[in-house]
Each structure stands twice: as C-alpha cells, then as structure tokens.
C-alpha cells in the first residue's frame, strides 16, 4: 500500500478485488493474494473511518455516565 493512499482509493481497489474474485476465473494463488490485499485494505479503511469518527464525536462524562456529543 502506498503511504498516500486515500480511503476512496482503497475502497475502489477493494471493489475491484471483489469483482475479480466473484468472476472466479483466476488461479488459486492469485485469488489468495487478492484476498489478502483486500483484507489489508479493509483494515486500512476501518482505521480511517474510526479516526474520522473520533474527529466528529467527543466522549462526555456527566452524572448519568458517558455519552457521545457531536463536535461543532
């Protein structure tokens, strides 16, 4: 993966990988390699989404416990 890879680029590549795997006309070793790449890209996307969520929400503690508040 490139250092400058964006969420959108990673997601697009995952979609390409899924499409290729669904066609099913590739050798097993290539399918395994693509599967592993897709798995790494999905983890990258998950981390990007989590980081974005943290930027948008803030954990607040009050007398009732913890709650999330949207940042403005």
N, C-alpha and C positions, 0 to 999 in steps of 0.2 A: 504494500500500500504506500502511496505517496504521502509525504508529510503535509502537503497542501490539499489533500482530499477533502471535499466538502460532503456534507450529509446527502445532498441531492445527487452528487456523482456516485457515491457509494450505493445509494438506493437504486439508481439506474442500473448499476452493474449487477446488483442482486437480481433485479428483474430480468436482465439478460441471461444470467446464470440459470434462473428458474426456467426460463423459456427453453434454453438449450437442454437442460435436464429432462424437461417434460417431453421433448421430441424423442428422446431415448435412442438416438442413432449415433451415439459416441461410445468409444471403448470404455470399459470399466475403470481403468486407471485415470483416464481423463475426467470421467464423471466424479470420481473420488476427489481429485484435485479441485474441480469446480465446486464441489460440495464444501470442501474445507475453506476455500476462498470465500464462498458465500457466508459461511458461519462466522469467519473473521469480520467480514463487512457488516453483518448484522450486529455483532457485538460493538463495533465502532459506532453504528447508528444508534444503538441503545444508549451508549455513553454520551453521545452528542445530545440526545433527547433529554436525558437526565440532567445534564449540565444546563440546558436551556430552561428546563423546569425550575431549577434552583434559582435562576436569574429572575424568574417571573413570580415565584412564590417565596414566602418567608414564614418560617415557623414561629408562632407566637405562643407564649405561655401565659395563661391567665388563671384566674381562680377555678375555672372549670376544667383545666388541663391544657392540652396543646391543640392548636388549630392552625390551619394554613390561611394566610392572607395574601391576596394579590398585591404585588408591588406596583406602584404608580410611576 
